[in-house]
Amino acid sequence: LLKTPTSKSKAQMKFLLASLLMSTSVSAENPFSAPWFCHDLDCPSFTTRETIDSSLEIRSYDTLQWASTVVETASASDAGDIAFHRLFDYISGANEKQEKIDMTAPVLNYIQPGAGPNCNSTFTVSFFVPWQYQTESGPPLPTSSSVFIESKDLGEFAVSSFGGFADDNDMVQEAVALTDKIDESKEVDFNDDATEGNYYFVAYDSPYRLMNRHNEDWIGVKDV
């Protein structure tokens, strides 16, 4: 005989269906299996390969949405501090829907060096927009005029990874070493943006993480 569902069994069934729908939507929203250094936060998707002649790590990034702000100053560290507060305000509710938006990784710092040693450089610092907002409508718009949402067509980069609490000197030294490796390669060359001297410093960790810290420099490349 068929039993009539009780109110308890109906509630259990609704819960199971809701759980199933939730798990399905999460996997659809985030198709990327992020590497360990993202620390279970949403990260931008990429594919990776290695050059044969110089063992360079080459990543190709998908076109995705980022929340960004621009700071002009002489120090990447100072720019990072100023920009982080602007962007953190945005994800904490300074947006048109007053929504709290999850923190993601990495914090991306696009560095356009100044013309001379005493000149300000231009730093475009960005938070990755969580996967749930990687849609046509996008995330809530910022209320601050200094923060904007952009679609970044990043393309291909040679990547250098290093640990510790990175300062301005670390960023530059790693970029110089990476430049030398690209120079030695017969498989890749600098892209147009890199020939202007521009590059990215990429940070994945909270300032409170003491061990197993992960930083990167990215320099744009193209196949030879």
C-alpha positions as CSV (number, residue, x, y, z in Angstrom):
1,L,0.0,0.0,0.0
2,L,1.2,3.5,-0.7
3,K,1.5,5.7,2.3
4,T,0.4,9.3,2.3
5,P,3.4,11.6,3.0
6,T,3.5,13.1,6.4
7,S,4.2,16.8,7.0
8,K,7.7,15.7,8.4
9,S,8.5,13.7,5.2
10,K,7.3,16.5,3.0
11,A,9.7,18.9,4.9
12,Q,12.5,16.4,4.5
13,M,11.9,16.1,0.8
14,K,11.8,20.0,0.4
15,F,15.1,20.2,2.3
16,L,16.7,17.5,0.1
17,L,15.5,19.2,-3.1
18,A,16.8,22.6,-1.9
19,S,20.1,21.1,-1.1
20,L,20.3,19.5,-4.5
21,L,19.5,22.8,-6.2
22,M,22.0,24.6,-4.1
23,S,24.8,22.2,-4.9
24,T,23.9,22.3,-8.6
25,S,24.0,26.1,-8.7
26,V,27.3,26.3,-6.9
27,S,29.0,23.9,-9.3
28,A,27.5,25.8,-12.3
29,E,28.7,29.2,-10.9
30,N,32.2,28.1,-10.2
31,P,33.6,25.8,-13.0
32,F,37.2,26.3,-11.9
33,S,39.2,23.9,-9.6
34,A,41.3,26.5,-7.8
35,P,44.9,25.8,-6.8
36,W,45.9,25.5,-3.1
37,F,47.1,29.1,-2.8
38,C,43.6,30.4,-3.3
39,H,42.8,29.0,0.1
40,D,39.3,27.9,-0.8
41,L,38.3,31.4,-2.0
42,D,36.9,32.1,-5.5
43,C,39.8,32.6,-8.0
44,P,39.9,33.6,-11.7
45,S,40.2,30.6,-14.0
46,F,43.2,29.9,-16.1
47,T,45.1,27.2,-18.0
48,T,48.8,26.6,-17.5
49,R,51.7,25.2,-19.5
50,E,55.5,25.2,-19.3
51,T,58.0,26.3,-21.9
52,I,60.5,23.5,-22.8
53,D,63.6,25.7,-23.2
54,S,63.5,27.7,-20.0
55,S,60.8,26.0,-17.8
56,L,58.7,29.2,-17.6
57,E,55.2,28.8,-16.2
58,I,52.8,30.3,-18.8
59,R,49.2,31.0,-17.8
60,S,46.3,31.9,-20.0
61,Y,43.5,33.7,-18.1
62,D,39.9,33.9,-19.1
63,T,38.1,37.2,-19.6
64,L,36.3,37.9,-16.3
65,Q,34.9,40.8,-14.2
66,W,37.0,42.6,-11.5
67,A,36.3,45.5,-9.1
68,S,39.1,48.0,-9.5
69,T,40.5,51.3,-8.3
70,V,43.4,53.4,-9.5
71,V,46.1,55.0,-7.3
72,E,49.0,57.2,-8.4
73,T,51.9,57.2,-5.9
74,A,55.6,56.3,-5.8
75,S,55.2,53.0,-3.8
76,A,53.4,49.8,-4.7
77,S,52.9,49.0,-1.0
78,D,51.3,52.4,-0.3
79,A,49.1,52.0,-3.4
80,G,48.0,48.6,-2.2
81,D,47.0,49.9,1.3
82,I,45.0,52.8,-0.2
83,A,43.3,50.6,-2.8
84,F,42.6,47.8,-0.4
85,H,40.5,50.0,1.9
86,R,38.5,51.4,-1.1
87,L,37.8,47.9,-2.4
88,F,37.1,46.4,1.0
89,D,34.5,49.2,1.6
90,Y,32.9,48.2,-1.7
91,I,32.5,44.5,-0.8
92,S,31.5,45.4,2.8
93,G,28.3,47.2,1.5
94,A,29.4,50.4,-0.3
95,N,27.5,49.3,-3.4
96,E,24.1,50.1,-4.9
97,K,22.5,47.0,-3.2
98,Q,24.3,47.4,0.1
99,E,25.3,43.8,-0.2
100,K,28.2,42.2,1.5
101,I,30.3,40.5,-1.2
102,D,32.6,37.6,-0.4
103,M,36.3,38.2,-0.3
104,T,38.2,36.5,-3.2
105,A,41.8,35.9,-4.3
106,P,44.0,37.3,-5.6
107,V,44.5,41.0,-5.1
108,L,45.8,42.1,-8.5
109,N,48.1,45.1,-8.8
110,Y,48.8,46.3,-12.4
111,I,51.9,48.4,-12.3
112,Q,52.6,51.1,-14.9
113,P,56.0,52.5,-13.8
114,G,56.6,56.3,-13.8
115,A,59.0,57.9,-16.2
116,G,61.7,58.4,-13.6
117,P,62.8,57.4,-10.1
118,N,61.1,60.4,-8.5
119,C,57.9,60.1,-10.5
120,N,54.6,58.6,-9.4
121,S,53.6,55.3,-10.9
122,T,50.1,54.3,-11.7
123,F,48.7,51.2,-9.9
124,T,45.4,49.6,-10.9
125,V,44.4,47.4,-7.9
126,S,41.6,44.9,-8.4
127,F,39.5,42.3,-6.4
128,F,38.2,39.4,-8.4
129,V,34.4,39.4,-8.6
130,P,33.0,36.2,-7.0
131,W,31.8,33.6,-9.5
132,Q,28.1,34.1,-8.5
133,Y,28.3,37.6,-10.0
134,Q,30.2,36.5,-13.2
135,T,27.0,37.0,-15.2
136,E,25.8,39.4,-17.8
137,S,24.2,41.6,-15.2
138,G,27.4,41.5,-13.1
139,P,27.9,42.5,-9.4
140,P,26.2,45.5,-7.6
141,L,27.7,48.7,-8.8
142,P,30.0,50.7,-6.4
143,T,28.7,53.8,-4.7
144,S,32.2,55.3,-4.7
145,S,33.3,57.1,-7.9
146,S,36.9,55.8,-7.2
147,V,35.8,52.1,-7.6
148,F,34.6,50.6,-10.9
149,I,33.7,47.2,-12.4
150,E,35.6,46.1,-15.4
151,S,35.9,43.1,-17.7
152,K,39.6,42.2,-17.9
153,D,40.8,40.4,-21.0
154,L,44.1,39.4,-19.3
155,G,45.5,37.0,-21.8
156,E,48.8,35.1,-21.4
157,F,51.5,35.7,-18.7
158,A,54.9,34.3,-17.7
159,V,54.5,33.8,-13.9
160,S,57.1,33.9,-11.1
161,S,56.0,32.6,-7.6
162,F,57.6,33.6,-4.3
163,G,56.8,33.5,-0.6
164,G,57.1,35.8,2.4
165,F,55.8,39.3,3.0
166,A,56.6,41.0,-0.3
167,D,57.7,44.6,-0.3
168,D,58.5,46.9,-3.3
169,N,62.0,45.6,-3.7
170,D,60.8,42.0,-3.7
171,M,58.3,42.8,-6.5
172,V,60.9,44.5,-8.6
173,Q,63.6,41.9,-8.1
174,E,61.3,39.0,-9.0
175,A,60.1,41.0,-12.1
176,V,63.7,41.5,-13.2
177,A,64.5,37.8,-12.8
178,L,61.4,36.9,-14.7
179,T,62.3,39.3,-17.5
180,D,65.7,37.6,-17.8
181,K,64.0,34.2,-18.2
182,I,61.7,35.5,-20.9
183,D,64.7,37.1,-22.7
184,E,66.3,33.6,-22.7
185,S,63.3,31.8,-24.1
186,K,62.9,31.0,-27.8
187,E,59.3,30.1,-27.4
188,V,57.7,33.3,-26.0
189,D,58.4,37.0,-26.2
190,F,57.1,40.1,-24.4
191,N,53.7,41.3,-25.5
192,D,53.1,45.0,-26.3
193,D,52.1,45.9,-22.8
194,A,55.2,44.3,-21.3
195,T,57.5,46.1,-23.7
196,E,56.2,49.3,-22.1
197,G,57.6,48.1,-18.8
198,N,54.2,47.2,-17.3
199,Y,53.7,44.1,-15.1
200,Y,51.5,42.7,-12.3
201,F,52.1,42.0,-8.7
202,V,49.6,39.4,-7.4
203,A,49.0,38.8,-3.7
204,Y,46.9,35.8,-2.3
205,D,47.2,36.1,1.4
206,S,45.8,38.0,4.4
207,P,48.4,40.0,6.3
208,Y,47.7,37.7,9.2
209,R,48.9,34.6,7.4
210,L,52.4,34.0,8.7
211,M,53.4,30.8,6.9
212,N,53.0,29.3,3.4
213,R,52.5,32.8,1.9
214,H,52.2,33.0,-1.9
215,N,52.9,35.9,-4.2
216,E,53.4,36.2,-7.9
217,D,54.7,38.6,-10.6
218,W,53.1,38.3,-14.0
219,I,54.6,39.6,-17.2
220,G,52.6,39.6,-20.5
221,V,53.9,37.3,-23.2
222,K,53.1,36.1,-26.7
223,D,54.2,33.0,-28.6
224,V,57.2,33.6,-30.9
